Amino acid sequence: MEDTKWGDLHVHETRLSHLKVRRMAVNNVNMVIACGECDICSAQLLKDMMADAIGEGEKKLIVDIKNLRYIDSSGLAAMLWARHKIEEEGGRLVVIGLNGNLHRAFIPFGDMFDMADSLSDAMDMLGSGA
């Protein structure tokens, strides 16, 4: 894991072969950014990063998947777990960046995930204004 600090911005980044996951705060909202491919070999990395944010008591979490090329059922299960966990704590998870490659994977979940087209829209959904 690599930690970088730029002024008030603190970024945690972890890589596992074909998946890179970064966590940072934007306007006091935790954001997890996934890049690459999330499969059975790497889904735990995504889950751990989301769990860290939720474990710190965060009630608002944005998961950006616009640079994720592939996600399998284990990656989707990790995201469902995070949504359930944050909702247990009275919070909300919003997914941004659903691209054409991933659209088919998310179809069976219908409205189980709150989706936004942009970071600004996600912040509005969370009541945090960008």
C-alpha positions as CSV (number, residue, x, y, z in Angstrom):
1,M,0.0,0.0,0.0
2,E,1.2,3.4,-0.9
3,D,0.1,6.5,1.1
4,T,0.6,10.0,-0.4
5,K,-0.3,13.3,1.2
6,W,-0.8,16.6,-0.7
7,G,-1.9,19.2,1.8
8,D,-5.3,18.1,3.1
9,L,-5.6,15.4,0.5
10,H,-4.6,11.9,1.7
11,V,-4.5,9.2,-0.8
12,H,-4.2,5.4,-0.1
13,E,-3.4,3.3,-3.2
14,T,-3.0,-0.5,-3.4
15,R,-2.2,-2.6,-6.5
16,L,-2.6,-6.3,-7.1
17,S,-1.5,-7.3,-10.6
18,H,-4.4,-6.2,-12.8
19,L,-6.3,-4.1,-10.2
20,K,-5.4,-0.8,-8.7
21,V,-7.6,0.7,-6.0
22,R,-7.2,4.2,-4.6
23,R,-9.0,5.8,-1.6
24,M,-9.2,9.5,-1.1
25,A,-11.5,12.1,0.4
26,V,-13.3,14.6,-1.7
27,N,-15.2,17.4,0.2
28,N,-15.1,15.1,3.3
29,V,-16.6,12.2,1.4
30,N,-14.6,9.0,1.1
31,M,-14.1,7.9,-2.5
32,V,-12.8,4.5,-3.7
33,I,-11.5,4.4,-7.3
34,A,-11.0,1.1,-9.0
35,C,-8.9,0.7,-12.2
36,G,-8.3,-2.4,-14.3
37,E,-10.0,-5.7,-13.7
38,C,-11.7,-6.9,-10.6
39,D,-12.1,-10.7,-10.4
40,I,-11.9,-13.5,-7.8
41,C,-8.2,-12.9,-7.4
42,S,-8.5,-9.2,-6.7
43,A,-12.0,-8.6,-5.3
44,Q,-10.8,-8.8,-1.7
45,L,-8.6,-5.7,-2.4
46,L,-11.6,-3.7,-3.5
47,K,-13.6,-5.0,-0.5
48,D,-10.8,-4.2,2.0
49,M,-10.5,-0.6,0.7
50,M,-14.2,0.0,1.0
51,A,-14.2,-1.7,4.4
52,D,-11.4,0.6,5.6
53,A,-13.5,3.6,4.7
54,I,-16.6,2.2,6.3
55,G,-14.7,1.1,9.4
56,E,-13.5,4.7,10.0
57,G,-17.2,5.6,10.5
58,E,-17.8,7.1,7.1
59,K,-21.5,7.4,6.3
60,K,-21.0,8.5,2.7
61,L,-19.0,6.5,0.1
62,I,-18.5,7.0,-3.6
63,V,-17.1,4.1,-5.6
64,D,-15.8,5.2,-9.0
65,I,-15.6,2.4,-11.6
66,K,-15.2,4.4,-14.8
67,N,-11.7,2.9,-15.3
68,L,-12.7,-0.6,-14.4
69,R,-12.6,-2.8,-17.5
70,Y,-14.0,-5.9,-16.0
71,I,-15.8,-7.1,-12.9
72,D,-17.0,-10.6,-12.1
73,S,-19.4,-11.9,-9.5
74,S,-16.9,-11.7,-6.7
75,G,-16.3,-8.0,-7.4
76,L,-20.0,-7.4,-7.5
77,A,-20.4,-9.3,-4.2
78,A,-17.8,-7.1,-2.6
79,M,-19.7,-4.0,-3.7
80,L,-23.0,-5.4,-2.5
81,W,-21.3,-6.2,0.9
82,A,-20.1,-2.6,1.1
83,R,-23.5,-1.2,0.3
84,H,-25.2,-3.4,2.9
85,K,-22.5,-2.6,5.5
86,I,-22.7,1.2,5.1
87,E,-26.5,1.1,5.1
88,E,-26.4,-0.8,8.4
89,E,-24.5,2.2,9.8
90,G,-27.1,4.6,8.4
91,G,-25.0,5.6,5.4
92,R,-25.1,5.5,1.7
93,L,-22.9,4.2,-1.2
94,V,-23.1,5.8,-4.7
95,V,-21.4,4.2,-7.7
96,I,-20.2,6.5,-10.5
97,G,-18.7,5.8,-13.9
98,L,-20.8,2.8,-15.0
99,N,-19.4,2.3,-18.5
100,G,-20.5,0.1,-21.4
101,N,-18.1,-2.7,-20.5
102,L,-19.7,-3.1,-17.0
103,H,-23.3,-2.2,-17.8
104,R,-24.2,-5.8,-18.5
105,A,-22.7,-7.0,-15.1
106,F,-24.9,-4.5,-13.2
107,I,-28.2,-5.1,-15.0
108,P,-29.3,-8.0,-12.7
109,F,-28.9,-5.8,-9.7
110,G,-31.5,-3.3,-11.0
111,D,-31.8,-0.5,-8.4
112,M,-29.7,-2.2,-5.7
113,F,-27.0,0.4,-6.3
114,D,-27.4,4.1,-6.4
115,M,-25.8,5.2,-9.6
116,A,-24.6,8.7,-10.6
117,D,-23.2,9.9,-13.9
118,S,-20.6,12.2,-12.4
119,L,-18.8,13.0,-9.1
120,S,-20.9,16.2,-8.9
121,D,-24.1,14.2,-9.2
122,A,-22.9,11.7,-6.6
123,M,-22.1,14.5,-4.2
124,D,-25.5,16.0,-4.7
125,M,-27.1,12.6,-4.0
126,L,-25.2,12.4,-0.8
127,G,-26.1,15.9,0.2
128,S,-22.4,17.0,0.1
129,G,-22.4,19.3,-2.9
130,A,-19.3,19.4,-5.1
